[in-house]
């Protein structure tokens, strides 16, 4: 009997040990699972979010030299120029190149009476011409002030002591004017306001024409460009 009791105790002990082993095995697996949690993927921006992201604003860069200075000034002041030009310096350069080609008006007269000095155009030219074409600095100043030499082109003019300045204003100041060139088959005349002829000339051939105009007269010019003399 002692031997049987001993064997029973052995079997009981073995059963208990097996149960403990099973429990320990289950617990160990759980701990291992807890020790290694699943990793979550980091959030990424969608294409829509990337498209709607606002770009960072950067300060405009201007090249060194007169062109850059004109561009910067125009941007700061908000000056606008014609759609035919890519930039404010392009507009200024075009006017600089055009001035020597004027033969019916003095350079300052052309600037003032062609509308180029109106609004932002005039501001751009006043600032830009001394930088891009300094040889015309006095010309643009004269156009701004309204004090400049006026030439008489083809057409009819009122002779007034204080002629109005501006586009399409056919008024000229009194004085002596002269036209030089090769003239043939042209005509000019001076008349009173009522139309009485004071002086006139049918030109068959001439190289120099001279007229003296007085306030209160009308002058009809069909010969060429008369410039003030004396």
Buried (B, 14 or more C-beta within 10 A) or exposed (E): EEEEEEEEEEEEEEEEEEEEEEEEEEEEEEEEEEEEEEEEEEEEEEEEEEEEEEEEEEEEEBEEEBBEBBBBBBEEEEBEBEEEBEEBBBBBBEBBEBBEEBEEBBBBBBBBBBEBBEEBBBBBBBBBBBBBBEEBEEBBBBBBEEEBEBBBBBEEBBBBEEBEBEEEEBBBBBBEBBBBEEBEEBEBBBBEEEEEEEEEBEBEEBEEBEBBBEEEBBBBBBBBBBBBEE
